[in-house]
Amino acid sequence: MIRIYPIRTGSVQIKRAQLKRRLGGFFRVLTDPEWTEWLPIHAWLIEHPEGPILVDTGETARTREPGYFPRWHPYYRWAVSMDVKPEEELGPRLRALGIDARDIQTVVLTHCHTDHAGGLRHISGSRHILVSATERALARGFSGKTRGYLPHRWPTRCDLETIAFAPTPDGPFSGVCVLTRAGDVSIVPTPGHTPGHVSVLVKDEGITYLLAGDASYHEQALLELAPDGVTLNPALAVQTLGRILRYAKTEPVVYLPAHDPLSIVRLSARETVPGGASIARSA
């Protein structure tokens, strides 16, 4: 039996122009006077018969420290606010679930932005910390900092392993990396929010749970094919959202972005993407 646990590692506020792209793109995000409500920062624990799998690591309470974010970066100065308490970090959250972080052998980072990689120190001893080759390359060094990554904040001993994608002759995604022998947990490329962004598919009892990272910030943006305000390639983001919708028409999909407050509602209710395939009901 597979179970998926949402792990809320604090909250984030962003500009409304970041939720869905507006005229002006990233500049509009910086200058927008309107903030969102506090949004969750979710990581996800997949309890699997072959061993637990973690998707993203959430944020760290160190964001409360002066100087944690680079002051020269306009996004961190003007467009985001974090609220993470020490007890909300990944480690304490896992312990509350009765999980020892040392027992997690596989971690998937949907991408390397701080609110998805900030909790790396809690699982730096894991055997496999997987990230796409594109994401790993873009996140490194000073150029990574200019793109909004914080690689200098990652633990010293943190070896990121490149995801090995196999081609998929059928289906909307350009590749797949199967994580379990049972074939029921896999990684697919979902570029757009960042060039190397990935999502995780979990198949259980006739439903696919799509742990979407920041492919979109909420389900409505998916349905509207609306890219976010910080992507550098909105056309690619729209293409990815279209692929997800096409996939959802072939089988029932529960869509779970990391910052959508309704993700945990859809997870609990097994609520699938509107207009997509329906869950088969037994007679």
Wavefront OBJ file of the C-alpha trace (Angstrom):
o trace
v 0.000 0.000 0.000
v 1.215 3.492 -0.863
v 0.487 6.583 1.221
v 1.419 10.186 0.454
v 1.961 12.593 3.324
v 2.043 16.377 2.822
v 4.810 17.975 4.878
v 4.255 21.684 5.399
v 7.561 23.417 6.086
v 6.274 26.891 6.821
v 4.631 29.485 4.600
v 5.521 31.921 1.832
v 4.035 35.106 0.435
v 4.678 36.123 -3.147
v 3.395 38.833 -5.449
v 0.107 38.109 -7.216
v 1.816 38.735 -10.554
v 3.944 35.657 -9.824
v 0.947 33.314 -9.584
v -0.004 33.906 -13.213
v 2.097 35.800 -15.720
v 1.066 39.372 -16.514
v 2.308 41.902 -19.023
v 5.807 42.853 -17.941
v 6.828 39.407 -16.743
v 9.460 39.397 -14.012
v 9.567 43.214 -13.787
v 5.823 43.153 -13.074
v 6.460 40.677 -10.251
v 8.956 43.048 -8.638
v 6.691 46.080 -8.889
v 3.299 44.511 -8.138
v 1.899 46.091 -4.930
v -0.404 43.121 -4.254
v 0.722 40.141 -2.201
v -0.863 36.717 -2.014
v -2.141 35.258 1.206
v 0.326 33.046 3.059
v 0.811 29.921 0.936
v 2.057 26.531 2.146
v 5.564 25.286 1.406
v 4.983 21.571 0.891
v 7.352 18.679 0.597
v 5.872 15.202 0.122
v 6.684 11.870 1.726
v 5.754 8.769 -0.262
v 5.397 5.794 2.050
v 6.140 2.864 -0.277
v 6.597 -0.874 0.376
v 10.102 -0.588 -1.116
v 11.040 2.257 1.233
v 10.132 5.928 1.787
v 10.703 8.455 -1.001
v 10.867 12.183 -0.323
v 9.894 14.784 -2.922
v 11.499 18.172 -2.168
v 12.867 19.219 1.217
v 10.929 22.405 1.907
v 12.394 25.551 3.420
v 14.649 26.293 6.377
v 14.026 28.551 9.367
v 17.376 30.177 8.605
v 15.494 32.408 6.178
v 14.565 34.398 9.299
v 18.235 35.306 9.802
v 19.387 38.725 8.541
v 21.562 38.284 5.488
v 20.426 34.750 4.647
v 19.098 35.954 1.295
v 21.490 37.932 -0.935
v 20.544 41.575 -0.408
v 21.657 42.501 -3.918
v 19.040 40.198 -5.488
v 15.855 42.134 -6.367
v 13.542 39.152 -6.008
v 14.589 38.410 -2.429
v 14.483 42.113 -1.525
v 11.083 42.991 -2.937
v 9.032 39.995 -4.043
v 9.032 37.201 -1.455
v 8.499 36.756 2.283
v 9.106 33.542 4.239
v 7.717 32.406 7.569
v 9.367 29.174 8.718
v 9.745 28.253 12.381
v 12.439 25.763 13.496
v 9.830 23.177 14.434
v 8.375 23.417 10.915
v 11.565 22.334 9.188
v 11.746 18.966 7.453
v 13.571 17.131 10.246
v 11.050 17.843 13.011
v 8.164 17.251 10.606
v 9.521 13.811 9.684
v 10.056 12.894 13.331
v 6.442 13.841 14.064
v 5.450 11.258 11.438
v 7.660 8.647 13.113
v 10.186 8.735 10.256
v 13.937 8.809 10.779
v 15.470 10.933 8.010
v 18.310 8.395 7.809
v 15.823 5.807 6.562
v 15.033 7.874 3.474
v 17.254 6.562 0.718
v 15.738 8.450 -2.227
v 15.036 12.189 -2.432
v 13.765 13.920 -5.568
v 14.163 17.673 -5.985
v 11.599 19.027 -8.433
v 13.974 21.983 -8.778
v 16.598 23.749 -6.692
v 14.882 26.945 -5.574
v 15.369 27.552 -1.867
v 11.813 26.696 -0.816
v 12.305 23.221 -2.306
v 15.966 22.649 -1.425
v 16.279 24.612 1.826
v 15.848 21.491 3.960
v 18.710 19.567 2.333
v 20.722 19.519 5.548
v 18.157 17.210 7.122
v 18.688 14.492 4.500
v 22.252 15.107 3.295
v 23.138 11.529 4.265
v 20.541 9.994 1.939
v 21.886 7.611 -0.671
v 20.233 9.210 -3.690
v 19.400 12.931 -3.961
v 18.086 13.224 -7.488
v 17.827 16.333 -9.655
v 17.770 16.875 -13.405
v 21.112 17.498 -15.117
v 19.871 20.860 -16.398
v 18.804 21.991 -12.943
v 22.020 20.870 -11.329
v 24.118 22.775 -13.856
v 22.076 25.982 -13.694
v 22.007 26.103 -9.884
v 25.761 26.135 -9.381
v 28.056 29.082 -8.764
v 27.394 32.802 -8.906
v 25.307 32.477 -12.059
v 23.050 30.161 -10.076
v 22.600 32.878 -7.460
v 21.556 35.378 -10.118
v 18.844 32.904 -11.215
v 17.473 32.772 -7.682
v 19.174 29.596 -6.458
v 21.123 29.552 -3.186
v 23.764 26.829 -3.698
v 26.067 28.465 -1.135
v 23.459 27.610 1.524
v 23.430 23.880 0.762
v 25.287 21.562 3.167
v 28.938 20.980 2.304
v 28.471 17.234 1.899
v 25.529 17.202 -0.453
v 26.019 15.156 -3.592
v 23.270 15.694 -6.107
v 22.765 12.761 -8.449
v 21.641 13.365 -12.021
v 18.316 11.810 -13.000
v 18.716 9.282 -15.818
v 15.699 9.693 -18.069
v 14.716 6.994 -20.540
v 12.855 8.026 -23.707
v 9.102 7.469 -23.745
v 7.770 6.534 -27.187
v 4.195 7.044 -26.032
v 2.575 9.647 -23.817
v 3.049 13.389 -23.501
v 6.286 13.492 -21.490
v 9.677 13.491 -23.194
v 11.256 11.017 -20.794
v 10.774 8.997 -17.630
v 12.869 7.707 -14.743
v 11.215 4.837 -12.889
v 12.153 4.817 -9.192
v 10.558 1.602 -7.929
v 10.772 -2.029 -8.980
v 6.979 -2.074 -9.013
v 7.039 0.731 -11.581
v 4.520 2.806 -9.647
v 6.702 5.840 -8.817
v 8.495 7.730 -11.564
v 9.970 11.113 -12.469
v 9.043 13.031 -15.632
v 10.448 16.279 -17.059
v 8.142 19.277 -16.589
v 10.309 22.258 -17.601
v 8.988 25.795 -17.557
v 9.092 27.258 -14.060
v 12.788 26.438 -14.317
v 14.486 24.825 -17.320
v 15.234 21.605 -15.424
v 12.023 21.280 -13.418
v 10.632 17.758 -12.905
v 7.513 16.221 -11.350
v 6.865 12.867 -9.691
v 4.080 10.448 -10.643
v 2.720 8.047 -8.017
v 0.296 5.385 -9.262
v -1.947 3.753 -6.665
v -5.321 2.034 -6.913
v -6.143 3.359 -10.360
v -5.119 6.972 -9.646
v -1.978 8.902 -10.536
v -0.894 11.498 -8.002
v 1.187 14.139 -9.742
v 3.544 15.850 -7.292
v 3.996 18.925 -9.424
v 6.467 21.137 -7.555
v 6.007 24.555 -9.153
v 4.825 23.408 -12.591
v 2.067 25.844 -11.644
v 1.232 27.443 -8.322
v -2.342 26.137 -8.259
v -4.620 23.882 -10.251
v -6.566 26.735 -11.858
v -3.399 27.973 -13.548
v -2.975 24.470 -14.988
v -6.518 24.495 -16.355
v -5.990 27.939 -17.878
v -2.547 27.030 -19.304
v -1.253 30.103 -17.479
v 2.529 30.299 -16.917
v 3.857 31.898 -13.754
v 5.419 35.322 -13.546
v 9.026 34.267 -12.916
v 9.561 31.749 -15.682
v 12.120 32.805 -18.259
v 10.399 30.694 -20.903
v 6.615 31.110 -20.698
v 6.059 29.254 -23.973
v 7.836 26.194 -22.563
v 5.804 26.438 -19.349
v 2.555 26.500 -21.340
v 3.747 23.501 -23.341
v 4.386 21.581 -20.131
v 0.994 22.459 -18.680
v -0.586 21.248 -21.904
v 1.268 17.943 -21.581
v -0.011 17.510 -18.038
v -3.581 18.158 -19.153
v -3.243 15.667 -22.005
v -1.899 13.113 -19.572
v -4.835 13.766 -17.219
v -7.233 12.876 -20.026
v -5.706 9.406 -20.351
v -5.981 8.428 -16.679
v -7.278 9.934 -13.424
v -4.764 12.467 -12.074
v -4.762 14.209 -8.699
v -2.713 17.377 -9.232
v -0.592 18.449 -6.250
v 1.470 21.630 -6.644
v 3.669 22.520 -3.691
v 2.073 25.885 -2.860
v -1.592 25.273 -3.597
v -3.569 25.378 -0.309
v -6.109 23.041 -1.917
v -3.565 20.337 -2.738
v -4.085 18.610 0.607
v -7.856 18.752 0.073
v -7.542 17.107 -3.342
v -5.142 14.531 -1.936
v -7.513 13.559 0.876
v -10.591 13.502 -1.376
v -8.766 11.904 -4.336
v -10.136 14.754 -6.434
v -8.940 14.482 -10.018
v -8.240 17.190 -12.599
v -11.541 18.644 -13.901
v -12.265 17.552 -17.461
v -9.820 14.676 -17.223
v -10.321 10.932 -16.898
v -12.581 9.800 -14.080
v -11.857 7.272 -11.382
v -13.322 3.889 -12.244
v -16.085 2.950 -9.832
v -16.672 -0.647 -8.849
v -20.155 -2.015 -9.500
l 1 2 3 4 5 6 7 8 9 10 11 12 13 14 15 16 17 18 19 20 21 22 23 24 25 26 27 28 29 30 31 32 33 34 35 36 37 38 39 40 41 42 43 44 45 46 47 48 49 50 51 52 53 54 55 56 57 58 59 60 61 62 63 64 65 66 67 68 69 70 71 72 73 74 75 76 77 78 79 80 81 82 83 84 85 86 87 88 89 90 91 92 93 94 95 96 97 98 99 100 101 102 103 104 105 106 107 108 109 110 111 112 113 114 115 116 117 118 119 120 121 122 123 124 125 126 127 128 129 130 131 132 133 134 135 136 137 138 139 140 141 142 143 144 145 146 147 148 149 150 151 152 153 154 155 156 157 158 159 160 161 162 163 164 165 166 167 168 169 170 171 172 173 174 175 176 177 178 179 180 181 182 183 184 185 186 187 188 189 190 191 192 193 194 195 196 197 198 199 200 201 202 203 204 205 206 207 208 209 210 211 212 213 214 215 216 217 218 219 220 221 222 223 224 225 226 227 228 229 230 231 232 233 234 235 236 237 238 239 240 241 242 243 244 245 246 247 248 249 250 251 252 253 254 255 256 257 258 259 260 261 262 263 264 265 266 267 268 269 270 271 272 273 274 275 276 277 278 279 280 281 282 283
